[in-house]
Amino acid sequence: MLSEIKLNGFASFKQETCLKTDKPVNFVYGLNGTGKSSITRYLADPLNPKFSHCSMVPAIDNAQEEILVYNQDYIHENFVEQNHQQGIFTLSKANKDAYDAIKKANEQLSKLQEQENSIKEEQKKSEGSLARAEATAREKVWELKGKYYGGDRVLDYCLEGVKGSKINLFNKVLDTTVDPEEVLRPIETLKQDLIQLTAMEGQTYSTIAELPLSTITETDILLGKKIIVGNHESTISSVIEEFSNATWIRAGMSYVKGNGDNRCPFCHQGTITVEYIKALKSYFDESYEHDIQSLKRIEQTITEMLVRMTPEKAFEEIPILASLSEKYLLAFNLYKTALTDNLGKIRFKIEHPNVEQELNDCAEEISAINAIIIEANVKITDFNSRVAKLPEVKSSIKDEFWKYQRREYDSTLAAYNDAVKIHAKDTESNKKKIAEIEAQRKQQFNIIATKQKNVVNVEEAISHINNNLLCIGITDFHIVKCEGEDAYRIIRTEEDDNVFHTLSEGEKMLISFLYFVETCIGRKNADEQEKKKIIVIDDPISSLSHIHVFNISCLLREVFIDKYPFEQVFIFTHSLYFFYEIVYRKKEARDDSQKLFRITKNEKGSFIEEMKYAEIRNDYDSYWSIVNDPNAPKALMANCMRNIFDYFFGFVDRLEFNNIFNIQELKDVRFTAFNHYMNRESHNGAENINDFKEFNYDDFQEAFKLVFEKAGYGNHYKKMRKIGTIKP
């Protein structure tokens, strides 16, 4: 069922106007020329490009629904251009069993449709749940934009192409894959890495030289272990070795003057003899002196090393080595401690040459330091390589960034994926159910098609049309089935060919409308599947006498309004009498199923507005309301003036229309156009209104007033001038 019909951009619909309804039966009143037929043409052919700015809500499902339109185009296509009319297949109730089977099958089809609608509702709910889950996930993932876009703007390049769209950002994270076992660097690490790389501006770091493998030789170690003593053949060797004071004595020798002074430098007694000096010198021989000097050289070397020994500044100055700095300082201090320990041992050895000392070759400490340096150089080399390939590195960091985000929002995406799986399961289940329903629907259609072959025929429609013609009072023509064809033709008693062209306008209207009624009730093909029908009827009482208007009103109410189950009905008319006849008078019944509309036209175009039942007036008042509307089209206004004269002087006062215009005042040249228009024989046709596009509006108004005043109805004129205008 249609809820909205939007009209714009064609014919007199210069601006958008909308017919909104929630009722199955809708009546639209409007004078000729206001746009009623234009609406029916759109409904008959909505896909025509000239209606590109128009729309219907909801869109018509052609598989389930169809719009049947009765208007002048329908008459022309089915009767004017055709000598024969296609037969209408209707159900014959002669075969009750078949009829009941068809009825039962249609009832089953309705139940199946209800089941399908229920399944579709469940599918909508499932889609709604998925949409909500996706919206929740999108909002959660959208948070990362606030985290990484703006601010320090270090990693905002990673968001290029997705930062402006929640959908794109969500899909980016969703589509990123990451190995559960893959170790990912924290975002802060990625950020600092990128900062360091970009800060170098293409420059690189130098590598760090490794330390020599050893600072203490094997000879030095052996010397430390060596028991250094003097010449055993010296006469005083036993005494020196007994007291282990060789270093002390050796140092004291420098105080022996040897120039005839025989005083001991320690006790100052004259005990130093030439023989004693010779014995001392003999004890401290060349070998002893060599070892002592070697020890002193070792002492000097270690001392100089310790003086020069400072930590490698690279571990403090190069940011990428920050993680190694503490480990390096620890290893450095251990190496320094080992050297200091060796220095102490060497100095003790010099004082006590005959005491063994175990020196540390520092190989382990040096290896530890060099291992750290190697690790640092790997970092430096890698960093330098990355600086040289910054675009590729940024791309790699970007990949790491998205992998991190994928893992970060894993729980959010897991919940969404669960919703996707549930939706997919629901969809698959609903598809199977729909397929089952479709299979059952085909079975019912087959039953209908089989039974219809026995009970669907064109003769029933012929009988209905001819009976309705008789009821209306038409006896001089009827329809018959074409021999050997499922088609009709109109015949008179006295003639057979092209009868339609000999009919009066009223007769043409009657026969075409009765044919349309049967079209709505039946179908044009015996095997045609039943569809929901939206019926559109445009002024079926044009050119009909009052008695025929009444009869058509009764038929229309019986078929389209009171009982036949059409999905929706739209009836357009210019006649308030007809309008009043077909609208329910009881408010409760009217409010339940009917809605009233008015279509009006002014210089801005045609407009549709809802109409209240209390607003229904007679045609005469309606014409006056147009004349009193300053925005009414001039041609339409002139036509309304002519209709007012017809109503008032023809029916109310019973005066001859032509006699009224014989008054002298109207013979003035100013009123020539007015007289000419009012005296046109074919003034009712909408096509003739357009013949008068230019005339003096003030002259028409003055002449219009003059007619009433000269005829003695000036007071009536004043009264009718007070009728309000119809506003869009």
RODO-473219 format. One record per residue (C-alpha): residue number from 1; x, y, z. Coordinates in pm, whole numbers, plus 32768, in hexadecimal, padded with zeros to 4 digits. Example, Ala and Ser with C-alpha at 12.3 -4.5 7.8 and 13.67 -1.06 7.14 Angstrom:
<panus>
  nr   xx   yy   zz
   1 84CE 7E3E 830C
   2 8557 7F96 82CA
</panus>
This chain:
<panus>
  nr   xx   yy   zz
   1 8000 8000 8000
   2 8083 8156 7FA1
   3 80C4 8249 80BE
   4 8154 8369 7FF2
   5 813A 83E7 7E8C
   6 8236 84FC 7E4B
   7 81FD 85D4 7D16
   8 82F2 86CE 7C84
   9 8389 8749 7B3F
  10 8279 86FD 7A3F
  11 8136 8795 79B6
  12 80AC 888F 7AB3
  13 8173 87FE 7BD6
  14 8280 8908 7BDA
  15 82D5 88CB 7D48
  16 82D6 878E 7E15
  17 8188 8731 7EAC
  18 8132 85EF 7F5C
  19 7FFE 8519 7F91
  20 802A 8465 80E0
  21 7F34 8358 8145
  22 7F08 8234 8231
  23 7DB3 81CB 81A9
  24 7D4F 80C9 80A2
  25 7C4F 81B0 7FF8
  26 7CB3 8310 7F8F
  27 7BE4 841E 7EE2
  28 7C83 8547 7E2F
  29 7BAB 866E 7DCB
  30 7C1A 877D 7CD9
  31 7B92 8851 7BC1
  32 7BE8 8806 7A5A
  33 7D44 887D 7A01
  34 7DD6 8862 7B61
  35 7EA9 872C 7B1C
  36 7DD7 85FA 7B76
  37 7E14 8545 7A2E
  38 7F88 8592 7A42
  39 7F98 84D3 7B89
  40 7EE7 83A5 7AF1
  41 7FDA 83A7 79CB
  42 80FE 8396 7ABD
  43 8061 8274 7B7B
  44 8021 81BF 7A31
  45 818A 81E5 79BC
  46 826C 823B 7AE5
  47 83AE 81D5 7A31
  48 837D 82D4 791B
  49 84AB 83C2 791A
  50 83C9 84F5 7923
  51 8363 8488 7A83
  52 84CB 846C 7AFD
  53 848D 8562 7C19
  54 835A 84A6 7C97
  55 8352 837D 7D80
  56 8274 828B 7E3C
  57 82A6 8208 7F9C
  58 82CA 80E5 7FB7
  59 8340 8084 7E5C
  60 8259 7F9A 7DA1
  61 82BB 7E29 7DAD
  62 825F 7DC2 7C4A
  63 8268 7C53 7CA7
  64 815A 7C82 7DAD
  65 80A5 7DC3 7D4B
  66 8020 7E7E 7C1F
  67 7F83 7FD3 7BE5
  68 7E4E 7FDB 7B05
  69 7DF6 8136 7A85
  70 7CB6 81AC 79E2
  71 7CDC 82F8 792C
  72 7CC0 838B 77CF
  73 7E02 82D9 776A
  74 7D63 818E 77CD
  75 7C30 81D6 76F6
  76 7D07 823A 75D0
  77 7DEC 810A 75E4
  78 7CDB 8005 7619
  79 7BBB 808E 7547
  80 7C1D 81A7 745D
  81 7D4B 80F2 73CF
  82 7CAE 7F98 73DC
  83 7B7A 7F0D 7330
  84 7B87 7DE0 7417
  85 7BC9 7DDB 758A
  86 7C95 7CCD 7635
  87 7BBA 7BD8 76EF
  88 7BAC 7BE4 7869
  89 7BBD 7A92 7914
  90 7AE2 7A80 7A48
  91 7A82 7966 7B2D
  92 7948 78A7 7ADB
  93 7897 7825 7C0D
  94 77F1 7710 7B49
  95 78F9 7617 7BB7
  96 78E7 763D 7D30
  97 79F0 7536 7D83
  98 7AF1 75DE 7CA6
  99 7A8F 7733 7D28
 100 7AB6 76BC 7E92
 101 7C08 7624 7E40
 102 7C7D 776D 7DAD
 103 7BF5 7828 7ED8
 104 7CA7 773B 7FC6
 105 7DEC 7759 7F00
 106 7DD6 78D6 7F10
 107 7D9B 78C2 8088
 108 7ECB 77E4 80A6
 109 7F92 78DE 7FD7
 110 7F2B 79EE 80CC
 111 7FA3 791A 81F0
 112 80EA 78D6 813E
 113 8111 7A4A 8101
 114 80DA 7A8A 8275
 115 81E3 7985 82C7
 116 82D2 7A25 81D0
 117 828D 7B7C 8264
 118 82D6 7AF1 83BF
 119 841F 7A5B 8346
 120 847B 7BA4 82A0
 121 8435 7C56 83E8
 122 851C 7B62 849A
 123 8620 7BA4 8390
 124 85F9 7D1A 83C7
 125 862B 7CE5 853D
 126 8765 7C1A 84F6
 127 87E3 7D29 840D
 128 8791 7E2A 8518
 129 8859 7D69 861D
 130 897F 7D50 852F
 131 8964 7EC4 84DF
 132 8964 7F1B 8652
 133 8A8E 7E37 8694
 134 8B49 7ED4 8572
 135 8AF0 8034 85E7
 136 8B6E 7FE2 8747
 137 8CB0 7F50 86BD
 138 8CE2 8078 85D3
 139 8CB9 8171 86F0
 140 8DAF 80B1 87C7
 141 8EB3 8096 86B1
 142 8E7D 8205 8659
 143 8F1E 8258 87A8
 144 9075 8211 8717
 145 905A 8343 8639
 146 9055 841D 876E
 147 9182 8363 87F7
 148 9265 8380 86CA
 149 91E8 849E 85F3
 150 9255 85F8 865B
 151 932C 863F 878D
 152 9493 85DA 8746
 153 9419 8562 85EF
 154 9535 8464 85DF
 155 9460 833F 856E
 156 933D 83F9 84D0
 157 93BF 839B 8377
 158 9350 8237 83C7
 159 91E6 82B6 83BF
 160 91FC 8346 8261
 161 90D0 82D9 8192
 162 8FFE 8269 82BB
 163 8FFD 8387 83B5
 164 8ED2 842F 830F
 165 8DEA 8303 8311
 166 8D78 8224 842E
 167 8D27 8110 8336
 168 8E7C 811A 828E
 169 8F34 8127 83D9
 170 8E69 8005 8461
 171 8EA0 7F34 8327
 172 9015 7F7E 8332
 173 9037 7EEF 8491
 174 8F47 7DD2 8442
 175 9003 7D6A 8306
 176 915C 7D73 83AD
 177 91E5 7C1B 8404
 178 92EB 7BCF 850D
 179 9394 7A8A 8574
 180 9338 7A3C 86DF
 181 94A3 79D9 871B
 182 9534 7B16 8682
 183 95DF 7BFD 877D
 184 9570 7D61 8744
 185 9624 7E98 87B9
 186 955A 7F86 8893
 187 94D2 80BD 87EB
 188 95BC 819A 88B5
 189 96E4 80D5 8830
 190 9669 8101 86CC
 191 963D 8273 870D
 192 979A 82A0 879E
 193 9831 81D2 8686
 194 9791 82B3 8584
 195 97F8 83EE 8642
 196 9962 8379 864A
 197 9966 831F 84DA
 198 98CE 8462 8464
 199 99A3 8534 854F
 200 9AE4 84BE 84A1
 201 9A72 855D 835B
 202 9B34 845E 8292
 203 9C6B 845C 8370
 204 9CF5 831C 840F
 205 9DB0 82A9 854B
 206 9F14 8220 8552
 207 9F50 80C4 85D7
 208 A011 8089 8720
 209 A16D 7FF0 8722
 210 A18F 7EAF 87E5
 211 A292 7E8C 8900
 212 A3D2 7DBC 88D8
 213 A39D 7C5A 893F
 214 A48C 7C72 8A6A
 215 A551 7D78 8B30
 216 A613 7C7C 8C05
 217 A6F4 7B90 8B43
 218 A740 7A2C 8B96
 219 A8A7 7A9D 8BEA
 220 A81E 7B97 8CDE
 221 A74A 7A8D 8D84
 222 A87A 79A2 8DA2
 223 A94D 7ABA 8E30
 224 A844 7AF6 8F37
 225 A857 798E 8F9E
 226 A9D8 7984 8F96
 227 AA9C 7979 90DE
 228 AB9A 7A8C 90A2
 229 ACD0 7A68 917A
 230 AE3F 7ACF 915C
 231 AF7C 7A03 911F
 232 AF7E 78D8 9206
 233 B0F8 78D0 91F9
 234 B10C 7A1F 92A6
 235 B186 7A06 940A
 236 B05E 7AC4 948E
 237 AF4E 7A16 93BC
 238 AEE6 793A 94E1
 239 AEB3 7A65 95C2
 240 ADEA 7B2C 94C3
 241 AD0D 7A08 9469
 242 ACDC 79AE 95D5
 243 AC51 7B04 9624
 244 ABB5 7B3E 94CB
 245 AC32 7CA0 94CC
 246 ACDB 7CAB 937C
 247 AC16 7DD9 9308
 248 AC63 7E8E 944B
 249 ADD2 7E41 9433
 250 ADE1 7E95 92C4
 251 AD45 7FE4 930B
 252 AE43 801E 941F
 253 AF68 7FE1 9338
 254 AF2F 812E 9299
 255 AF8E 81CC 93E5
 256 B0DF 811F 93F8
 257 B1DB 822C 9394
 258 B302 8148 934A
 259 B403 8260 935B
 260 B4BA 81E4 948E
 261 B38E 8223 9567
 262 B341 80D0 9605
 263 B213 813B 96CE
 264 B0D8 806E 96A7
 265 AFB7 8149 9620
 266 AEC9 8097 970C
 267 AF8C 8086 9859
 268 B09F 8181 980E
 269 B1A5 8090 9890
 270 B2E4 805E 97D5
 271 B288 7F06 9761
 272 B285 7F34 95ED
 273 B3B2 7E9F 9553
 274 B41F 7E80 93EF
 275 B3E8 7D08 9406
 276 B286 7D40 9488
 277 B233 7E2A 9368
 278 B2B7 7D2E 9272
 279 B1DD 7C21 9312
 280 B0A9 7CFC 92EF
 281 B0F0 7D4B 9187
 282 B12F 7BE0 9146
 283 AFDA 7B88 91D6
 284 AF1A 7C8D 9108
 285 AFA1 7C12 8FBE
 286 AF35 7C69 8E5C
 287 AE1A 7B67 8E51
 288 AD80 7BEF 8F8E
 289 AD91 7D51 8F0F
 290 ACF3 7CED 8DC4
 291 ABC6 7C4F 8E6D
 292 AB95 7D7A 8F4E
 293 ABA3 7E68 8E2A
 294 AAA7 7D90 8D6C
 295 A9BA 7DA7 8E93
 296 A9DF 7F1F 8E9A
 297 A996 7F32 8D26
 298 A854 7E6B 8D60
 299 A7FE 7F56 8E7D
 300 A834 8084 8D9D
 301 A766 7FF2 8C82
 302 A63D 7FA3 8D61
 303 A656 80F4 8E0B
 304 A653 81AA 8CBE
 305 A52C 80D7 8C4A
 306 A464 812E 8D7F
 307 A4B5 829F 8D56
 308 A440 829E 8BEC
 309 A31C 81B3 8C29
 310 A1C5 8260 8BF3
 311 A073 81D1 8B8C
 312 A01D 81D5 8A1C
 313 9F4C 8314 89E9
 314 9E84 8276 88CC
 315 9DB2 81B4 89C7
 316 9D49 82FD 8A63
 317 9D34 83D7 892E
 318 9C93 82F1 8830
 319 9B1F 82C7 8886
 320 9AFD 8174 87E2
 321 9C03 80EB 88D5
 322 9B49 815F 8A09
 323 9AD1 7FFE 8A51
 324 9C3C 7F84 8A5B
 325 9CCB 809E 8B2A
 326 9C94 8007 8C83
 327 9D14 7EB3 8C18
 328 9E47 7F52 8B7B
 329 9E9C 801F 8CB1
 330 9E82 7EEA 8D89
 331 9F72 7E2B 8CA6
 332 A059 7F59 8C92
 333 A06C 7F79 8E0B
 334 A0B0 7E07 8E31
 335 A1D1 7E29 8D3B
 336 A257 7F58 8DF4
 337 A23A 7EA3 8F3F
 338 A2FD 7D7E 8EB1
 339 A411 7E66 8E37
 340 A41E 7F19 8F86
 341 A439 7DC9 9033
 342 A55A 7D68 8F4D
 343 A608 7EB1 8F9C
 344 A5F4 7E68 910F
 345 A681 7D0F 90DB
 346 A7A1 7D92 9006
 347 A7FA 7E97 9106
 348 A7F8 7D8F 9218
 349 A8CF 7CB3 913B
 350 A9CD 7DC4 9112
 351 A9E0 7DE6 928B
 352 A9E2 7C6F 92BF
 353 AA81 7BD3 918B
 354 AA97 7A82 9229
 355 A91D 7A74 9265
 356 A83F 79E0 9151
 357 A72B 7ABB 90C0
 358 A60F 7A3C 8FE1
 359 A5CF 7B46 8ED7
 360 A483 7B5B 8E11
 361 A4B2 7B67 8C99
 362 A35B 7C23 8C87
 363 A2FC 7B59 8B55
 364 A1A2 7B0D 8BE3
 365 A162 7C79 8C3D
 366 A1DB 7CF1 8AEA
 367 A104 7BEC 8A35
 368 9FD4 7C62 8AF7
 369 A017 7DCA 8A8F
 370 A05A 7D6B 8926
 371 9F19 7C9F 891A
 372 9E5B 7DD6 897E
 373 9F19 7EA5 887E
 374 9EC7 7DA6 876F
 375 9D58 7DB9 87D1
 376 9D6D 7F34 87C7
 377 9E12 7F2F 8671
 378 9CFE 7E4F 85EE
 379 9C05 7F54 8663
 380 9CD1 806C 85C7
 381 9CF8 7FB3 847E
 382 9B86 7F60 8475
 383 9B2F 80C5 84CE
 384 9C12 8151 83C0
 385 9B75 8066 82C5
 386 9A1B 80D5 8333
 387 9A7C 8244 8311
 388 9AED 81FD 81AE
 389 999F 8152 8167
 390 98B7 8234 822E
 391 9782 8210 814A
 392 9794 8095 8163
 393 97CD 80A7 82D9
 394 96A0 818F 8308
 395 95D0 8096 8248
 396 964C 7F7E 8329
 397 95FB 804C 8460
 398 94A2 808E 83CF
 399 946B 7F17 83A7
 400 94D8 7EE1 850F
 401 93F0 7FFA 857D
 402 92BD 7F56 84E2
 403 931D 7DFE 8564
 404 9332 7E96 86BE
 405 91DA 7F37 8694
 406 9147 7DEF 8618
 407 91C2 7D42 8751
 408 915D 7E6A 882C
 409 8FF3 7E5A 87B4
 410 8FE5 7CE2 87A0
 411 8ECB 7CBF 889E
 412 8DFE 7DCC 87EF
 413 8E2A 7D28 869C
 414 8DEA 7BD0 872D
 415 8C95 7C47 87A8
 416 8C4A 7CD8 8650
 417 8CBB 7B99 859F
 418 8BD8 7AD0 8684
 419 8AB8 7BAF 8617
 420 8B1B 7B78 84A9
 421 8B17 79FE 84DB
 422 89C4 7A0A 8586
 423 893B 7AE5 846E
 424 89C8 79FE 8363
 425 892B 78D4 8415
 426 87DE 798A 842F
 427 87EF 79F3 82C3
 428 8839 7893 824B
 429 871D 7809 831F
 430 862A 7913 82A1
 431 8691 78D1 8138
 432 863C 7764 8163
 433 84ED 77BE 81FE
 434 84A0 78B1 80E1
 435 8501 77A6 7FE4
 436 8413 76B2 808C
 437 82FE 77B5 8085
 438 8345 77FC 7F18
 439 832C 7689 7EC9
 440 81DB 767B 7F7D
 441 816D 77B7 7ECA
 442 81B9 7716 7D79
 443 80E3 75ED 7DDD
 444 7FBF 76D3 7E27
 445 7FF3 7791 7CE3
 446 7FED 7647 7C27
 447 7EA4 75EE 7CCF
 448 7E14 7740 7C6E
 449 7E91 7726 7B08
 450 7E03 75C5 7AE3
 451 7CB0 761C 7B73
 452 7C99 7768 7ABB
 453 7CA4 76B6 796E
 454 7B4F 762D 79C4
 455 7AB0 775A 7A67
 456 7B5D 788F 79D7
 457 7AC0 7915 7897
 458 7A6F 7A52 77DD
 459 78FB 7A06 77CA
 460 78CB 7A66 7936
 461 7960 7BBE 78F6
 462 7886 7BEC 77C0
 463 7756 7B97 788E
 464 77BB 7C8B 79A3
 465 77F7 7DAC 78B1
 466 76B4 7D76 77EF
 467 75E8 7D52 792E
 468 767D 7E96 79B6
 469 762A 7F46 786D
 470 74C0 7EDB 7890
 471 74B6 7F47 79FE
 472 7536 809E 7999
 473 742E 80B0 7887
 474 7509 8077 7753
 475 744F 7F99 765A
 476 74C4 8004 7500
 477 761C 7F5F 7511
 478 76C5 7E3F 75C6
 479 7802 7D6E 75B2
 480 7836 7C12 7523
 481 7958 7B1F 751C
 482 7A23 7B21 73DC
 483 79FF 79D6 7329
 484 7B2D 78F4 7366
 485 7BD6 79F5 7446
 486 7BE3 7A54 75B3
 487 7B7D 7BB8 755A
 488 7A48 7C99 7557
 489 79B0 7D89 7464
 490 7899 7E86 7485
 491 776A 7E5C 73A1
 492 7620 7F09 735B
 493 74F4 7E60 72CE
 494 7521 7F0B 7182
 495 769D 7F14 715F
 496 77D1 7E51 71C1
 497 7911 7F0E 716E
 498 79BA 8030 7222
 499 788F 805A 7304
 500 7957 810A 7413
 501 798F 8238 7335
 502 781B 8263 730E
 503 77D5 8270 7480
 504 7797 83B2 753C
 505 789D 842D 762F
 506 77C7 83B4 774E
 507 7799 825A 76B1
 508 790E 823E 766F
 509 794E 8292 77DA
 510 7854 818D 7852
 511 78C8 8067 7780
 512 7A3B 80AE 77BF
 513 7A03 80CC 7934
 514 793B 7F88 7945
 515 7A55 7EDD 7886
 516 7B4F 7F6C 797F
 517 7A7E 7EE9 7AA1
 518 7A93 7D8A 7A12
 519 7C07 7DB5 79D8
 520 7C32 7E02 7B49
 521 7B5D 7CDC 7BB5
 522 7BEB 7BE2 7ABB
 523 7D2A 7BBB 79F6
 524 7D95 7BD7 788A
 525 7E3B 7A82 7884
 526 7DA2 793D 7900
 527 7EEC 78D0 799C
 528 7F3C 7A22 7A32
 529 7F9E 7A18 7BA0
 530 7ED3 7ADD 7C96
 531 7F73 7C25 7D08
 532 7F18 7D31 7DFF
 533 7E73 7E4A 7D3E
 534 7E84 7FC1 7D6E
 535 7D60 805F 7CB3
 536 7D75 81C1 7C26
 537 7C38 825A 7B8D
 538 7C33 83AF 7AE7
 539 7ADB 8456 7ACA
 540 7A03 8330 7A51
 541 78CB 840F 7A43
 542 7948 8515 794C
 543 783F 855B 7841
 544 773A 8482 78F6
 545 75D8 84E5 794A
 546 7572 84FD 7AB7
 547 74C4 83AA 7AB0
 548 75F8 8304 7A20
 549 76D3 83B6 7B20
 550 75FB 8320 7C31
 551 760D 81C3 7B96
 552 7787 81D2 7B68
 553 77AB 8250 7CCE
 554 76E8 8123 7D4B
 555 77B7 8030 7C79
 556 78FC 80D1 7CE0
 557 78A0 80BF 7E4F
 558 7835 7F55 7E32
 559 796C 7EDD 7D7B
 560 7A86 7FBB 7DF5
 561 7A1E 8047 7F46
 562 792C 7F6C 8003
 563 7993 7E03 7FD2
 564 7A92 7DA4 7EC7
 565 7BEA 7D68 7F69
 566 7CCC 7E4E 7EA4
 567 7E0B 7EB8 7F50
 568 7DCA 802A 7F1A
 569 7CE7 8110 7E4F
 570 7D1A 8276 7DD4
 571 7BEF 832B 7D37
 572 7C1A 847F 7C91
 573 7AF2 855E 7C34
 574 7A93 86C4 7BE1
 575 7929 8694 7C4E
 576 78CB 86E0 7DB5
 577 7780 862F 7D7E
 578 7836 84ED 7D1E
 579 7933 852C 7E33
 580 781D 8545 7F30
 581 776F 840C 7EAC
 582 789A 8321 7ED4
 583 7928 83A1 801D
 584 78A4 82F6 8156
 585 77BC 83E0 8213
 586 77F0 8337 8364
 587 7924 83C0 840D
 588 7987 8277 84B3
 589 7984 81B8 836A
 590 7A31 82D8 82B5
 591 7B46 82FA 83B9
 592 7B82 8185 83B0
 593 7BC9 815D 823D
 594 7BB4 82A3 8177
 595 7C7E 83DF 8149
 596 7C20 851B 808A
 597 7D05 8601 7FC5
 598 7CE3 873D 7EF6
 599 7DC2 87A0 7DD4
 600 7DD4 8912 7D7D
 601 7E98 89E1 7C89
 602 7F18 8B45 7C84
 603 8038 8C01 7BE1
 604 8130 8B3B 7CB2
 605 80AD 89EF 7C32
 606 7FD1 88D2 7CAE
 607 7FC2 8869 7E1C
 608 7F25 874F 7EE2
 609 7E97 877A 803E
 610 7DC9 86A4 8124
 611 7C56 86FB 8123
 612 7B55 86E0 8238
 613 79FB 8655 81F7
 614 795C 8797 8273
 615 7A0E 8854 815A
 616 794B 87A3 8048
 617 7878 88A8 7F98
 618 77A8 889D 7E60
 619 783E 88E5 7D0B
 620 77A5 8A3D 7CFA
 621 784F 8AB5 7E38
 622 7994 8A1A 7DC6
 623 7991 8AE0 7C80
 624 7955 8C21 7D43
 625 7A7D 8BD5 7E25
 626 7B5D 8BC3 7CF1
 627 7AD9 8D0B 7C66
 628 7B1E 8DAF 7DB7
 629 7C85 8D2A 7DC4
 630 7D73 8E3A 7D41
 631 7E80 8D31 7D01
 632 7DA6 8C54 7C29
 633 7E18 8C24 7ABE
 634 7D5D 8D17 79DD
 635 7CF0 8C11 78E4
 636 7C69 8B34 79FB
 637 7BB7 8C60 7A92
 638 7B0B 8CB1 794A
 639 7A92 8B4B 7932
 640 7A08 8B5E 7A94
 641 794C 8C9F 7A3B
 642 78A9 8BEF 7916
 643 7846 8AC7 79F8
 644 77B3 8BB7 7AF9
 645 76D9 8C52 79EB
 646 766A 8AF7 797A
 647 760D 8A8E 7ADC
 648 7562 8BCE 7B48
 649 74AB 8C47 7A15
 650 7472 8AF1 797A
 651 73F7 8A3A 7AAD
 652 73A8 8B38 7BB9
 653 7303 8C4F 7AF0
 654 72A3 8B88 79BB
 655 7319 8CA6 78DB
 656 73A9 8C84 7782
 657 7521 8CAD 7796
 658 753F 8D63 7647
 659 7432 8E5F 76A7
 660 74FC 8ED3 77CF
 661 7617 8F3F 76EE
 662 753A 9018 7617
 663 7546 912F 771A
 664 75D9 926F 7689
 665 76ED 929A 778B
 666 7792 9153 7727
 667 77B1 91BC 75BB
 668 78CF 92A6 7616
 669 7A11 9246 755D
 670 7AB8 920C 76AE
 671 79D6 90DF 76E7
 672 79FF 9044 758D
 673 7AED 8F32 760B
 674 7A05 8EED 7731
 675 78D6 8EC7 764F
 676 7999 8DEE 755E
 677 7A0F 8D04 7670
 678 78BD 8CE5 771D
 679 7811 8C8F 75DA
 680 7901 8B77 7574
 681 7846 8A35 7531
 682 7956 894E 75B0
 683 79B0 89F6 76F1
 684 79C7 88C8 77D1
 685 7AF3 8820 7732
 686 7C3C 8860 77E5
 687 7CEC 887F 7698
 688 7C1C 89B3 7644
 689 7C77 8A6C 777F
 690 7DD8 8A97 76FF
 691 7D59 8B54 75CF
 692 7D2E 8C88 76A5
 693 7E78 8CD7 7745
 694 7E77 8E4F 771A
 695 7D56 8F32 7776
 696 7D0E 905B 7854
 697 7CB8 8FC1 79A3
 698 7C1C 9103 7A27
 699 7B33 9112 78FA
 700 7ABE 8FAF 793D
 701 7A7B 8FFB 7AAB
 702 79BB 9135 7A55
 703 78EA 9087 794A
 704 78A8 8F64 7A39
 705 781E 9055 7B3F
 706 7756 9113 7A3A
 707 769B 8FDC 79CB
 708 7613 8F9E 7B2B
 709 75BE 9109 7B69
 710 7503 9139 7A1F
 711 7448 8FF2 7A54
 712 73D9 9072 7BA8
 713 74B3 8F92 7C80
 714 75AA 908E 7D09
 715 756E 901E 7E70
 716 75B0 8EB5 7E0F
 717 76F7 8F22 7D70
 718 7760 8FD7 7EAE
 719 7708 8EA6 7F82
 720 77CB 8DB2 7EAA
 721 78F8 8E9A 7EA3
 722 791F 8E50 8016
 723 7967 8CDD 7FE0
 724 7ACA 8C95 804D
 725 7BDA 8C31 7F5D
 726 7C77 8ADB 7F42
 727 7DE0 8AFF 7FB2
 728 7EFD 8A10 7F63
</panus>
